[in-house]
Amino acid sequence: MLENKTNKQTILVVDDTPDNLFLVSNLLKDLYIVKVANNGEKALKYLFESTAPDLILLDIMMPILSGYDVIKKIKEDSVLKDIPVIFLTAKNSIEDEKIGFELGAADYITKPISPPILKARVKTQLENKAASDFLKDKNQFLEDEIKKRTKEVVAIQNVTIFAMASLAETRDNETGNHIRRTRTYVKILALKLQNHPKFKDFLTDEMIDTLFKSAPLHDIGKIGIPDYILLKKGKLTPEEFEIMKTHTTLGKQAIEHAENQLGYEVCFLRIAKEIAYLHHEKYDGSGYPLGLKGDEIPICARLMCVADVYDALISKRVYKDKIEHEKAVEIMKEGRGTHFDPDILDAFLELQKEFEDIAKSFIDIYPKVEE
């Protein structure tokens, strides 16, 4: 059966002496594919323009470009740097060998050549390279698998979060578009404020992604509010409003339960808990459930407050008709420094057109009522 030469490993032999090229080629040609270059320039031309060899046998003393010059170029290149280089040279001092290894040589063989030693050293370096390539490929495969699995886990996580949030939202609103709108409002507000001195340390790229992921859970506690209150068409009584206010605590407790089941802290759950619990706090301290004031209120909750109130104003509810965008903006302005963090409200005012566009992109569609 004919031997499949394509399975042979390739060796590049670089030497300016024809006799040396002939000798080395004859010693190795039955075992490997042997390429030759009679100077450093041709060696580099071959390396940069052809398929990379598996190993390089490199003379040191050559005109114009020495072996030292050639190996420096090889080690500077990201593709070539891992090819093992064996110096094959008449320079036989300990200092010469030290320089060779410092430049990155895998081995150092002195002339005159001993055929058994040359073959053994070449075989060893090729086996080492094959093992290294295998591990590199294996590690790359594992890295790719980890990225793939991580992407899948994140996707499942995001879908689960949205599904959980929708359970609460669909009891209060005919669609889940409130969730989509508010999380997008929060994101553009955060991006707008990312370089603001007051917020820049908190609003990293990673945190903005976390806010976008966490925001849909802001009203998760509403799932625990009785329908006669949640769906009431008229104004709530003071007693009913006190019950409605407990959705913030119920949301916090639900997320805490999830954290306890998990057994360790996850950033997006911590942020979701703060948003769910504190997004009804007001900047002047008149909000609930804790009556926090100013910077006592977490930034994530202050962002959510602006997003949630704007969307509540422009949306139809069982107890109210929607308000047009322009009127909603005027009402928001009146809450600057009292209901809302003034800096976040100012960002909202600068982004009000974007807010309106987002609202139109995720518009609520209400079913027709048969008369």
LUMMIKOL-608051 format. One record per residue (C-alpha): x, y, z; residue in one letter. Coordinates in steps of 0.5 Angstrom, whole numbers, padded with zeros to 4 digits, always signed. Layout:
BEGIN
XYZA
...
This chain:
BEGIN
+0000+0000+0000M
+0003+0007-0002L
+0005+0011+0004E
+0000+0017+0005N
+0006+0023+0005K
+0001+0028+0007T
+0001+0025+0014N
+0009+0027+0015K
+0011+0032+0019Q
+0015+0038+0015T
+0022+0040+0017I
+0025+0047+0015L
+0033+0046+0014V
+0036+0053+0014V
+0044+0053+0013D
+0048+0057+0008D
+0053+0051+0006T
+0050+0046+0001P
+0054+0040+0004D
+0050+0041+0010N
+0043+0042+0007L
+0045+0035+0003F
+0047+0031+0009L
+0041+0033+0014V
+0036+0033+0008S
+0038+0025+0007N
+0038+0024+0014L
+0031+0026+0015L
+0028+0025+0008K
+0025+0018+0009D
+0021+0020+0016L
+0019+0027+0014Y
+0018+0032+0009I
+0024+0037+0008V
+0024+0044+0006K
+0031+0047+0005V
+0033+0055+0005A
+0040+0057+0004N
+0040+0063+0008N
+0036+0067+0013G
+0032+0071+0008E
+0030+0065+0004K
+0028+0062+0010A
+0023+0068+0013L
+0020+0068+0006K
+0018+0061+0006Y
+0016+0062+0013L
+0011+0068+0012F
+0009+0066+0005E
+0008+0058+0006S
+0005+0053+0010T
+0008+0053+0017A
+0013+0047+0018P
+0013+0043+0024D
+0020+0044+0026L
+0026+0049+0024I
+0033+0047+0024L
+0037+0053+0024L
+0044+0055+0023D
+0047+0061+0027I
+0053+0063+0022M
+0050+0066+0016M
+0051+0072+0012P
+0047+0078+0012I
+0042+0075+0017L
+0045+0070+0022S
+0041+0065+0026G
+0040+0069+0032Y
+0037+0074+0027D
+0032+0069+0024V
+0030+0066+0031I
+0028+0073+0033K
+0023+0074+0027K
+0020+0068+0028I
+0019+0069+0036K
+0016+0076+0034E
+0010+0073+0030D
+0004+0070+0033S
+0003+0065+0028V
+0010+0062+0028L
+0013+0063+0035K
+0011+0056+0037D
+0015+0052+0032I
+0020+0049+0035P
+0027+0051+0033V
+0033+0047+0034I
+0040+0051+0033F
+0045+0046+0028L
+0051+0050+0029T
+0059+0049+0029A
+0059+0055+0035K
+0060+0050+0041N
+0061+0054+0047S
+0057+0054+0053I
+0056+0062+0052E
+0053+0060+0045D
+0049+0055+0047E
+0046+0060+0053K
+0045+0065+0048I
+0041+0060+0043G
+0036+0058+0049F
+0035+0065+0051E
+0033+0067+0044L
+0028+0061+0045G
+0031+0055+0042A
+0028+0049+0044A
+0035+0045+0043D
+0042+0046+0041Y
+0046+0041+0037I
+0053+0042+0035T
+0057+0040+0029K
+0059+0035+0026P
+0053+0032+0026I
+0051+0025+0029S
+0046+0022+0025P
+0043+0018+0031P
+0043+0025+0036I
+0040+0029+0030L
+0034+0024+0029K
+0033+0023+0036A
+0033+0030+0038R
+0028+0032+0032V
+0023+0026+0034K
+0023+0029+0041T
+0022+0036+0039Q
+0016+0034+0034L
+0013+0029+0040E
+0013+0035+0045N
+0010+0040+0039K
+0005+0035+0038A
+0003+0034+0045A
+0003+0042+0046S
-0002+0042+0040D
-0006+0037+0042F
-0007+0041+0049L
-0008+0047+0046K
-0013+0045+0041D
-0017+0041+0047K
-0016+0048+0051N
-0019+0052+0046Q
-0025+0046+0045F
-0026+0047+0052L
-0026+0055+0052E
-0031+0054+0046D
-0035+0050+0050E
-0035+0054+0056I
-0037+0060+0052K
-0043+0056+0049K
-0045+0053+0055R
-0045+0060+0059T
-0049+0063+0053K
-0054+0058+0054E
-0055+0059+0061V
-0055+0066+0061V
-0060+0066+0055A
-0064+0061+0060I
-0063+0066+0066Q
-0066+0072+0062N
-0072+0068+0059V
-0074+0065+0066T
-0073+0072+0069I
-0078+0075+0064F
-0083+0070+0065A
-0083+0071+0072M
-0084+0078+0071A
-0089+0077+0066S
-0093+0073+0071L
-0094+0079+0076A
-0094+0084+0070E
-0100+0080+0066T
-0104+0081+0073R
-0104+0088+0073D
-0103+0090+0065N
-0106+0086+0059E
-0099+0085+0056T
-0091+0085+0058G
-0089+0091+0054N
-0089+0095+0061H
-0083+0090+0063I
-0080+0091+0056R
-0081+0099+0056R
-0078+0100+0063T
-0072+0096+0063R
-0070+0100+0056T
-0071+0106+0060Y
-0067+0104+0065V
-0061+0102+0060K
-0061+0109+0056I
-0062+0113+0063L
-0056+0109+0066A
-0052+0110+0059L
-0053+0117+0059K
-0051+0118+0066L
-0045+0113+0066Q
-0040+0119+0066N
-0043+0123+0071H
-0039+0124+0077P
-0044+0122+0081K
-0046+0116+0078F
-0039+0114+0074K
-0036+0109+0079D
-0043+0105+0080F
-0045+0105+0072L
-0040+0101+0069T
-0042+0097+0063D
-0043+0091+0067E
-0047+0094+0072M
-0051+0097+0066I
-0052+0090+0063D
-0054+0088+0070T
-0059+0093+0071L
-0062+0091+0064F
-0063+0084+0067K
-0066+0086+0074S
-0071+0091+0072A
-0076+0087+0070P
-0077+0084+0077L
-0079+0091+0080H
-0086+0089+0081D
-0085+0081+0082I
-0088+0082+0089G
-0095+0084+0086K
-0096+0077+0085I
-0098+0077+0092G
-0103+0083+0092I
-0110+0080+0092P
-0114+0081+0085D
-0119+0086+0089Y
-0114+0091+0090I
-0109+0090+0084L
-0115+0090+0079L
-0120+0095+0082K
-0122+0100+0077K
-0123+0106+0082G
-0119+0109+0087K
-0116+0105+0093L
-0118+0106+0100T
-0112+0108+0105P
-0113+0101+0108E
-0112+0098+0100E
-0107+0102+0099F
-0103+0100+0105E
-0104+0093+0102I
-0102+0095+0095M
-0095+0098+0098K
-0093+0091+0101T
-0091+0089+0094H
-0085+0092+0095T
-0083+0088+0101T
-0086+0081+0098L
-0082+0082+0092G
-0076+0083+0096K
-0078+0077+0100Q
-0079+0073+0094A
-0072+0075+0091I
-0069+0073+0098E
-0072+0066+0098H
-0069+0065+0091A
-0062+0067+0093E
-0062+0063+0099N
-0064+0057+0095Q
-0058+0058+0090L
-0054+0059+0096G
-0049+0064+0094Y
-0050+0072+0092E
-0051+0073+0085V
-0050+0081+0083C
-0057+0081+0079F
-0061+0078+0084L
-0058+0083+0089R
-0060+0089+0084I
-0066+0086+0083A
-0068+0086+0090K
-0066+0093+0091E
-0070+0095+0085I
-0076+0091+0087A
-0076+0094+0095Y
-0074+0101+0094L
-0076+0103+0087H
-0082+0107+0090H
-0078+0111+0095E
-0078+0119+0093K
-0072+0123+0093Y
-0075+0128+0099D
-0076+0122+0103G
-0084+0121+0103S
-0084+0115+0099G
-0084+0108+0101Y
-0083+0102+0104P
-0077+0106+0108L
-0078+0113+0107G
-0071+0113+0105L
-0068+0120+0102K
-0063+0123+0097G
-0057+0118+0096D
-0060+0114+0102E
-0064+0111+0096I
-0059+0106+0092P
-0058+0109+0085I
-0061+0103+0081C
-0068+0104+0085A
-0067+0112+0083R
-0067+0110+0076L
-0072+0105+0076M
-0077+0110+0080C
-0076+0115+0074V
-0077+0109+0069A
-0083+0106+0072D
-0087+0113+0074V
-0086+0115+0067Y
-0089+0109+0064D
-0095+0109+0069A
-0097+0116+0067L
-0097+0114+0059I
-0100+0107+0060S
-0107+0106+0061K
-0109+0102+0067R
-0116+0099+0070V
-0116+0105+0074Y
-0114+0111+0069K
-0113+0113+0062D
-0106+0114+0059K
-0103+0121+0059I
-0100+0124+0053E
-0092+0124+0053H
-0092+0132+0053E
-0096+0132+0059K
-0093+0126+0063A
-0086+0130+0062V
-0089+0136+0065E
-0091+0132+0071I
-0085+0129+0071M
-0081+0136+0071K
-0086+0138+0077E
-0082+0132+0081G
-0075+0134+0080R
-0072+0134+0087G
-0078+0132+0091T
-0080+0125+0087H
-0074+0124+0083F
-0066+0125+0084D
-0065+0132+0080P
-0059+0129+0076D
-0063+0123+0074I
-0069+0127+0072L
-0065+0132+0068D
-0062+0126+0064A
-0069+0124+0063F
-0071+0131+0060L
-0065+0130+0055E
-0067+0123+0053L
-0075+0125+0053Q
-0075+0124+0045K
-0072+0117+0046E
-0077+0115+0052F
-0083+0117+0047E
-0080+0113+0041D
-0079+0107+0046I
-0086+0107+0048A
-0088+0107+0041K
-0084+0101+0040S
-0087+0097+0045F
-0094+0100+0045I
-0099+0096+0049D
-0105+0093+0045I
-0112+0092+0049Y
-0117+0087+0047P
-0124+0090+0044K
-0129+0090+0049V
-0136+0087+0047E
-0142+0091+0048E
